[in-house]
Amino acid sequence: MKDAFVHIGYPKCASTALQSNFFSQLPEVFYLGPYTGGVIFPYYNDDIKYTVEVDWRLMKDFGYDQAKAAGVIEICYDDFLASGRKTFGFSSEALVFTLHHDIDVTQKAARLFNILGHDTKIIMVIRRQFDLIRSIYRNMILIGLTSSFSKFVSDMVYNKWRSFVYDLNFSKMYDLYRYHFGKDNVLVLPYEQLKLIPIGSCRRSPTT
């Protein structure tokens, strides 16, 4: 899809800051969401929220309606063209991360490509895996996990067939998106080198 981008995460790699302080603040970007700065998962509209959070994340193959999902994207893309902005996109960490009821990341990438196509740019932010796991663990502690860090890591490794450990193979994830979208359309950014534009230095268009 011409002039389109998708930021696919990873989790704990400045995604919230990119969503609330960068993508949604640039007046040339027609951003579909999510806007996570202080509000939980608002999207451009409920249809795109359902497409990203259900169709491309949870829906099993027998229930997935590609034509319906494509129609939602087409309507949003028409709104983008009418807006006069330069680029169009959205963000979803779930595209590279598998939680309990998610479909596999390979299915997610294929569904994304089948609708958005070759011209779409993919942005993947990676982080040292051990630091990323520590950050996820700290977040789990805040919401009630009582396990030690050692047990948390052990459970993740020994139950790797139902944890997110395979998703942390950055090379395979890059190869997956390169296979679909082409190597020239996949940008990999190290979290450790990422410099974000402060929120006060850019402003959203009044028409957003």
Secondary structure, DSSP 8 states (H G I E B T S, - for coil): -TTEEEE---TTSSHHHHHHHTGGG-TTEEE-----SSSS---SSHHHHHIIIIITTT--GGG--HHHHHHHHHHHHHHHHHHT-SEEEEE-GGGG---TT---HHHHHHHHHHHH-TT-EEEEEE--HHHHHHHHHHHHHHTT----HHHHHHHHHHTGGGSSGGGG-HHHHHHHHHHHH-GGGEEEEEGGG-----GGG----TT-
